[in-house]
Amino acid sequence: MTGLPRFETVARLRPVELVVPGTDLPGALAPYVAVQADVTGPGRTALTLRSGGDRLSGGYDDGLALTVTAGGRTTTHRSRRHARPGGPLEAVGLSLTGTHLAVLGREGGVWTVRGRVDLAGRVDTRDETWLAGLEATADGPVRAVRSGGFGQLGLRDLRLVTHADGTPYRDGGEALLTATSAGPGFFDTAHTSVWGLRPDTLALRHRGDLFFRRPDRPGVFGDHATHLLRDGDRWLAATSTWGDFDRAAPGATVGVTLAETTADLTRGRHVLDTRALALPTDGLRSVGVWDPHLVRDGDTWLVAYVSARRFFAFHPVLATGARLDALAFRAAASRRRATEGPTLVRLEGEWRLLASDGRDGRAGERERYPVFDLDLVEVGTLEAPYHSNLPWPTLLPPDGEGPWLLIGFDATRYGGALVGYGAHGDVVLARGDTPGSPRGVTPGAAG
């Protein structure tokens, strides 16, 4: 199997933005908002998000703390270990991501989370009426105050935006991507974003953000691990319902929803209505499905996804069907226990499913990119650097002459100890070697 080059890492990117430029309140539309201000001198600084009688504040004096006024009572939240910055603050920030309120300080150009509180049960931050009334204020010795949509502390789950036939969707010199924009926590502080990547310069540009209404409950959610594709004159967005995932909750599960619209989802902020996308798990023990990837081969849809027998032991699955609302189970690599990011790619005229084996896999199935046929039999491996975490094998072919690119991510942390694993990672770009050099898919199976 000789369809791909060998890849070598050529760049690392870390786009961090607390407030998305050009956005404002209440136009942010979703519970993913922030306010920030430069600190100009001594004295107490306070940033506040207000809607109706609810006040959510982050203050800086001898340390950073949060104050929440809601439901007729006021509480203060200050981290014993992390409230004090290491030196003078350049700026202070307040973010609301899902149900999580965080206060941040910027030192040496780096944002660090100094306090965090979960508002679930006190404020319905996903309620659209509440969101429409949001206002931001800043008090104290500050300047350059900005408020609007929350951006990201890091990116993961990068996936090409495609046409329905699987070819990359390009806009001018940019190939488009969706990503999970990490917030100051894990699953339920992240959301889906849209990016443009220039293959020639490796410049990455934020273009928009996507949020979702669920068919089974009210509110706006930051669901993520999304595939966005163009099908005729419509956009389809298949996404995983991580936006309120709680592993400890009774009956915890993750599913996949599908949104359909003619609006231009490649730029700006959007809230999309969705319906459930039923992904079959016939004969499998499954507590949830995620990481959808869709292509249409002639009159047949191929849909790759992950199924978990428990949280977190997971493996790829493939379904097919003439319609997305009538998919049938085809195959599963059910022996795998830490393999996700399934991606359908046509190589040398054949559809292949690429995936990512994490470090918790079995011997011979760790930290590598397996290549499967459509029966999910492993037929080779991608020869490419494998970084920390579970980088998806997102392959961008050249548009005419030029090298292939492998667009991945890792678990490089950002934002301090209160964020932990959730804000991973750096975007890691690898480039295929020159034509005529050894090929980068090694035949053979791990077993």
C-alpha positions as CSV (number, residue, x, y, z in Angstrom):
1,M,0.0,0.0,0.0
2,T,1.8,3.1,-1.3
3,G,-0.7,5.9,-1.3
4,L,0.9,8.3,1.2
5,P,4.3,9.8,2.0
6,R,6.1,9.6,5.3
7,F,5.4,12.6,7.5
8,E,7.7,14.8,9.6
9,T,6.6,17.5,12.1
10,V,7.2,21.0,10.7
11,A,5.2,23.4,12.9
12,R,3.4,23.8,16.3
13,L,0.7,26.4,16.7
14,R,-1.1,27.6,19.9
15,P,-3.9,30.1,19.1
16,V,-5.2,31.4,22.4
17,E,-7.9,34.0,22.5
18,L,-10.1,34.8,25.5
19,V,-12.5,37.2,23.7
20,V,-13.1,36.6,20.0
21,P,-12.3,39.8,18.1
22,G,-15.4,41.4,16.4
23,T,-18.0,39.8,18.7
24,D,-20.1,41.5,21.4
25,L,-22.8,40.8,23.9
26,P,-25.6,39.7,23.6
27,G,-24.7,38.8,20.0
28,A,-22.5,35.9,21.3
29,L,-25.8,33.8,21.4
30,A,-24.4,31.0,23.6
31,P,-23.1,30.4,27.1
32,Y,-19.5,30.8,25.8
33,V,-18.6,34.4,26.5
34,A,-15.9,36.4,28.2
35,V,-14.8,39.8,29.2
36,Q,-11.2,41.0,29.6
37,A,-9.4,44.2,30.5
38,D,-5.8,45.4,30.9
39,V,-4.8,46.4,34.5
40,T,-3.4,49.9,34.7
41,G,-2.5,50.2,38.4
42,P,-3.2,49.2,42.0
43,G,-6.7,48.9,43.4
44,R,-9.5,46.5,43.1
45,T,-10.5,45.4,39.6
46,A,-13.9,43.7,39.0
47,L,-15.3,42.3,35.8
48,T,-19.0,41.3,35.7
49,L,-21.4,39.4,33.5
50,R,-25.0,40.4,34.4
51,S,-28.4,39.1,33.2
52,G,-31.6,40.1,35.1
53,G,-30.9,39.7,38.8
54,D,-27.9,37.4,38.3
55,R,-24.4,38.9,38.7
56,L,-21.3,36.8,37.9
57,S,-18.1,38.7,38.9
58,G,-14.4,38.1,38.9
59,G,-12.3,40.4,41.0
60,Y,-8.6,41.1,41.5
61,D,-7.1,42.7,44.6
62,D,-4.5,40.7,46.5
63,G,-5.6,37.7,44.5
64,L,-8.3,36.6,42.1
65,A,-11.7,35.4,43.2
66,L,-15.3,34.9,42.0
67,T,-18.5,36.3,43.3
68,V,-21.9,34.8,42.3
69,T,-25.2,36.5,43.0
70,A,-28.2,34.3,41.9
71,G,-31.4,33.0,43.4
72,G,-31.4,35.6,46.2
73,R,-28.0,34.7,47.7
74,T,-24.3,35.7,47.1
75,T,-21.3,33.4,47.4
76,T,-17.6,34.0,47.0
77,H,-15.2,31.5,45.6
78,R,-11.4,31.7,46.0
79,S,-8.8,29.0,45.4
80,R,-6.6,28.5,48.4
81,R,-3.6,27.4,46.2
82,H,-4.0,29.3,43.0
83,A,-5.7,32.6,43.6
84,R,-2.5,34.6,43.9
85,P,-0.6,35.4,40.7
86,G,3.2,35.1,40.6
87,G,3.7,38.7,39.9
88,P,1.9,41.9,38.7
89,L,-1.0,41.2,36.4
90,E,-1.1,42.6,32.9
91,A,-4.7,41.8,32.4
92,V,-7.7,40.1,34.1
93,G,-10.4,38.0,32.4
94,L,-13.7,36.5,33.2
95,S,-15.1,33.6,31.2
96,L,-18.4,31.7,31.1
97,T,-18.1,28.4,29.2
98,G,-21.2,26.2,29.5
99,T,-22.0,26.2,33.2
100,H,-18.5,27.1,34.3
101,L,-17.4,30.5,35.5
102,A,-13.6,31.2,35.6
103,V,-11.4,34.2,36.5
104,L,-8.1,34.5,34.8
105,G,-5.0,36.6,35.1
106,R,-2.5,37.3,32.3
107,E,1.2,37.3,33.3
108,G,4.0,37.5,30.8
109,G,1.5,37.2,28.0
110,V,0.1,33.9,29.3
111,W,-3.4,33.5,30.7
112,T,-3.7,31.4,33.9
113,V,-7.0,30.3,35.5
114,R,-7.0,31.5,39.1
115,G,-10.5,30.5,40.1
116,R,-13.4,28.4,38.8
117,V,-16.9,27.5,39.9
118,D,-19.7,25.4,38.4
119,L,-23.0,27.3,38.2
120,A,-25.1,24.2,37.5
121,G,-28.2,24.2,39.7
122,R,-27.9,28.0,40.4
123,V,-28.1,29.7,37.0
124,D,-29.5,28.2,33.8
125,T,-26.7,29.6,31.7
126,R,-28.0,27.7,28.6
127,D,-31.3,29.5,28.6
128,E,-31.6,31.7,25.5
129,T,-33.7,34.4,27.2
130,W,-31.1,34.6,29.9
131,L,-28.3,34.8,27.3
132,A,-30.1,37.5,25.4
133,G,-29.9,39.8,28.4
134,L,-26.2,39.4,29.1
135,E,-24.3,42.6,29.7
136,A,-20.6,43.0,30.7
137,T,-19.0,45.7,32.8
138,A,-15.6,46.5,34.1
139,D,-14.7,48.6,37.2
140,G,-11.4,49.7,38.7
141,P,-8.0,50.7,37.2
142,V,-8.5,49.1,33.7
143,R,-8.4,50.0,30.1
144,A,-8.9,48.2,26.7
145,V,-12.0,46.4,27.9
146,R,-13.4,43.8,25.5
147,S,-16.4,41.5,25.8
148,G,-18.0,39.0,23.5
149,G,-17.7,35.4,22.5
150,F,-15.2,33.1,24.2
151,G,-12.4,31.9,22.0
152,Q,-10.2,29.1,23.2
153,L,-7.2,28.1,25.4
154,G,-6.2,25.4,23.0
155,L,-7.5,23.1,20.2
156,R,-8.1,19.4,19.7
157,D,-10.2,17.1,17.5
158,L,-9.2,18.9,14.2
159,R,-11.1,17.6,11.2
160,L,-11.2,18.8,7.6
161,V,-14.4,20.5,6.4
162,T,-15.3,18.4,3.3
163,H,-17.6,18.1,0.4
164,A,-20.0,15.1,0.7
165,D,-17.6,13.0,-1.5
166,G,-14.8,13.4,1.0
167,T,-12.7,16.0,-0.8
168,P,-11.5,19.0,1.2
169,Y,-13.6,22.2,1.2
170,R,-11.4,25.1,0.3
171,D,-12.0,28.8,0.3
172,G,-9.4,30.7,-1.7
173,G,-6.1,29.7,-0.3
174,E,-7.5,28.2,2.8
175,A,-8.4,24.6,3.6
176,L,-11.2,24.7,6.2
177,L,-11.2,22.8,9.5
178,T,-13.5,22.2,12.5
179,A,-11.9,21.9,15.9
180,T,-12.8,21.6,19.5
181,S,-12.0,24.9,21.2
182,A,-10.9,24.1,24.7
183,G,-12.2,26.1,27.7
184,P,-10.9,26.3,31.3
185,G,-11.9,22.7,32.0
186,F,-12.7,19.6,30.1
187,F,-15.7,18.3,28.1
188,D,-18.4,20.7,29.2
189,T,-16.3,23.9,28.8
190,A,-15.4,23.3,25.2
191,H,-17.2,24.0,21.9
192,T,-16.9,23.7,18.1
193,S,-15.0,26.2,16.1
194,V,-14.2,26.7,12.4
195,W,-10.7,27.6,11.1
196,G,-8.9,28.3,7.9
197,L,-5.4,26.8,7.3
198,R,-3.1,28.0,4.5
199,P,-1.1,25.0,3.4
200,D,1.7,27.2,1.9
201,T,2.4,29.4,5.0
202,L,0.9,27.1,7.7
203,A,-1.1,30.1,9.0
204,L,-4.2,29.2,11.0
205,R,-7.1,31.7,11.1
206,H,-10.2,31.5,13.3
207,R,-13.3,32.0,11.2
208,G,-16.3,31.1,13.3
209,D,-18.0,29.1,16.1
210,L,-20.9,26.6,16.1
211,F,-23.3,25.9,18.9
212,F,-26.2,23.5,19.1
213,R,-29.8,23.0,20.3
214,R,-30.6,19.4,21.2
215,P,-33.8,17.6,20.1
216,D,-34.5,16.3,23.6
217,R,-33.9,19.2,25.9
218,P,-33.9,23.0,25.9
219,G,-31.0,25.3,25.8
220,V,-27.8,26.0,23.8
221,F,-24.9,23.5,24.1
222,G,-21.2,23.6,23.2
223,D,-21.2,20.2,21.6
224,H,-18.0,19.3,19.8
225,A,-15.9,16.6,18.0
226,T,-17.7,17.8,14.8
227,H,-17.6,17.0,11.1
228,L,-18.9,19.8,8.8
229,L,-19.6,18.9,5.2
230,R,-21.1,20.5,2.1
231,D,-23.8,18.5,0.4
232,G,-25.2,20.2,-2.6
233,D,-26.6,23.6,-1.5
234,R,-26.7,22.6,2.2
235,W,-24.3,22.3,5.1
236,L,-24.5,19.2,7.4
237,A,-22.9,19.3,10.8
238,A,-22.5,16.0,12.7
239,T,-21.4,16.5,16.2
240,S,-20.9,14.6,19.5
241,T,-22.9,15.6,22.5
242,W,-20.0,16.2,24.9
243,G,-21.4,19.7,25.9
244,D,-22.9,18.5,29.2
245,F,-21.2,15.1,29.6
246,D,-20.8,14.0,33.2
247,R,-19.2,10.6,33.6
248,A,-20.6,10.3,37.2
249,A,-24.2,11.0,36.2
250,P,-26.6,8.1,36.2
251,G,-27.0,6.7,32.7
252,A,-24.2,8.9,31.4
253,T,-23.9,8.7,27.6
254,V,-22.8,10.5,24.5
255,G,-24.6,10.5,21.2
256,V,-24.4,12.2,17.8
257,T,-26.7,14.9,16.4
258,L,-27.1,16.2,12.9
259,A,-27.8,19.8,11.8
260,E,-28.8,20.9,8.3
261,T,-28.8,24.5,7.0
262,T,-28.2,26.6,4.0
263,A,-26.6,29.4,6.1
264,D,-22.8,29.9,5.6
265,L,-21.3,28.0,8.5
266,T,-17.7,28.7,7.5
267,R,-17.7,32.1,9.2
268,G,-19.4,33.8,12.1
269,R,-21.2,32.4,15.2
270,H,-24.2,30.1,14.7
271,V,-26.7,28.3,16.9
272,L,-28.0,25.2,15.0
273,D,-31.1,23.1,15.5
274,T,-30.3,19.4,15.4
275,R,-31.9,16.0,15.2
276,A,-30.5,12.7,16.6
277,L,-28.3,10.8,14.1
278,A,-28.9,7.1,15.0
279,L,-25.6,5.2,14.7
280,P,-26.1,1.5,14.9
281,T,-24.2,-0.6,17.5
282,D,-25.7,-4.0,16.6
283,G,-24.1,-6.8,18.7
284,L,-21.9,-4.4,20.6
285,R,-22.0,-3.4,24.2
286,S,-22.2,0.4,23.9
287,V,-22.6,3.2,26.4
288,G,-22.1,5.9,23.8
289,V,-21.0,6.9,20.3
290,W,-18.9,9.9,19.1
291,D,-16.4,11.3,16.6
292,P,-18.6,11.1,13.4
293,H,-17.1,11.3,9.9
294,L,-19.4,11.1,6.9
295,V,-18.8,10.6,3.2
296,R,-21.1,9.8,0.3
297,D,-19.8,7.2,-2.2
298,G,-22.2,7.4,-5.1
299,D,-25.6,6.7,-3.7
300,T,-24.3,5.3,-0.4
301,W,-23.3,7.0,2.8
302,L,-20.4,5.7,4.7
303,V,-20.3,6.9,8.4
304,A,-17.4,6.2,10.7
305,Y,-17.7,6.8,14.4
306,V,-16.5,5.5,17.8
307,S,-18.4,3.3,20.2
308,A,-17.5,2.8,23.9
309,R,-18.2,-0.4,25.7
310,R,-17.6,1.7,28.9
311,F,-16.1,5.0,29.7
312,F,-13.4,5.0,28.5
313,A,-12.8,1.9,26.4
314,F,-13.6,2.6,22.8
315,H,-13.1,1.5,19.2
316,P,-14.1,2.4,15.6
317,V,-17.3,1.4,13.9
318,L,-18.6,1.8,10.3
319,A,-22.2,2.0,9.1
320,T,-23.6,2.4,5.6
321,G,-26.9,3.3,4.1
322,A,-28.7,5.1,1.2
323,R,-30.0,7.7,3.8
324,L,-28.5,9.1,6.9
325,D,-31.7,8.3,8.8
326,A,-31.5,4.6,7.8
327,L,-28.0,3.5,8.5
328,A,-27.0,-0.2,8.9
329,F,-24.1,-1.6,10.9
330,R,-21.2,-2.8,8.7
331,A,-18.2,-3.5,10.8
332,A,-16.4,-2.8,14.1
333,A,-12.8,-3.0,15.3
334,S,-14.3,-4.1,18.7
335,R,-11.0,-5.6,20.0
336,R,-9.6,-2.1,20.2
337,R,-9.9,-0.3,23.5
338,A,-8.3,3.1,23.0
339,T,-8.8,4.0,19.3
340,E,-10.8,7.0,18.1
341,G,-10.8,9.9,15.5
342,P,-12.0,7.6,12.7
343,T,-11.5,9.3,9.3
344,L,-12.5,8.0,5.9
345,V,-10.0,8.7,3.1
346,R,-9.9,7.5,-0.5
347,L,-6.4,6.2,-1.2
348,E,-5.5,4.8,-4.6
349,G,-9.1,4.4,-5.5
350,E,-10.1,2.5,-2.3
351,W,-11.9,3.8,0.8
352,R,-9.8,3.4,3.9
353,L,-10.6,4.3,7.5
354,L,-7.7,5.9,9.4
355,A,-7.7,6.1,13.2
356,S,-5.6,6.9,16.2
357,D,-4.4,4.3,18.7
358,G,-3.9,5.9,22.2
359,R,-1.4,4.9,24.8
360,D,-4.0,2.8,26.7
361,G,-4.4,0.3,23.8
362,R,-3.2,-3.3,23.9
363,A,0.4,-4.1,23.0
364,G,1.0,-3.4,19.4
365,E,-2.0,-1.0,19.3
366,R,-0.5,2.0,21.0
367,E,0.6,5.5,19.8
368,R,0.1,4.8,16.1
369,Y,-2.2,5.5,13.2
370,P,-3.8,2.2,12.0
371,V,-5.3,2.0,8.5
372,F,-8.3,-0.2,8.0
373,D,-10.4,-1.4,5.1
374,L,-14.1,-1.0,5.1
375,D,-14.5,-4.3,7.0
376,L,-12.3,-2.7,9.7
377,V,-9.5,-5.2,9.1
378,E,-6.2,-3.4,9.6
379,V,-4.2,-3.2,6.4
380,G,-1.4,-0.9,7.4
381,T,-0.2,2.0,9.4
382,L,0.5,5.6,8.7
383,E,4.2,6.6,9.0
384,A,4.0,9.8,11.0
385,P,5.0,11.3,14.3
386,Y,2.6,10.3,17.1
387,H,2.3,12.9,19.8
388,S,0.7,12.8,23.3
389,N,-3.0,12.4,23.7
390,L,-5.0,10.9,20.8
391,P,-4.2,13.0,17.7
392,W,-6.7,12.4,14.9
393,P,-5.2,11.4,11.5
394,T,-6.5,14.4,9.5
395,L,-4.9,14.4,6.1
396,L,-4.9,17.3,3.7
397,P,-3.9,16.3,0.2
398,P,-2.2,18.8,-2.0
399,D,-4.3,21.1,-4.2
400,G,-2.3,20.3,-7.4
401,E,1.5,20.3,-6.7
402,G,2.7,20.3,-3.2
403,P,3.1,18.1,-0.1
404,W,0.5,16.3,1.9
405,L,-0.2,17.7,5.4
406,L,-1.1,15.8,8.5
407,I,-3.0,18.1,10.9
408,G,-2.9,16.9,14.5
409,F,-2.8,18.0,18.1
410,D,-1.3,16.9,21.4
411,A,-1.8,17.3,25.1
412,T,0.4,20.3,25.8
413,R,-1.3,22.1,28.7
414,Y,-2.2,25.7,29.0
415,G,-3.9,27.8,31.6
416,G,-2.5,26.4,34.9
417,A,-3.4,23.7,37.3
418,L,-7.1,24.5,37.7
419,V,-7.5,23.7,34.0
420,G,-5.6,20.5,34.0
421,Y,-5.8,18.2,31.0
422,G,-8.8,20.0,29.5
423,A,-7.1,22.8,27.6
424,H,-4.9,20.6,25.4
425,G,-3.3,21.2,23.0
426,D,-0.9,22.5,20.5
427,V,-1.9,22.1,16.9
428,V,0.9,20.0,15.4
429,L,1.5,20.0,11.6
430,A,3.5,17.4,9.8
431,R,4.4,17.5,6.1
432,G,4.8,14.6,3.7
433,D,8.2,14.1,2.3
434,T,9.1,14.7,-1.4
435,P,7.8,12.5,-4.2
436,G,10.0,9.5,-4.9
437,S,11.0,9.0,-1.3
438,P,9.9,5.9,0.7
439,R,6.1,5.7,1.1
440,G,4.4,6.3,4.4
441,V,1.8,3.5,4.8
442,T,3.4,0.3,6.0
443,P,1.5,-2.8,5.1
444,G,0.5,-5.3,7.8
445,A,-1.8,-5.6,10.7
446,A,-1.3,-5.5,14.5
447,G,-3.6,-8.5,14.9
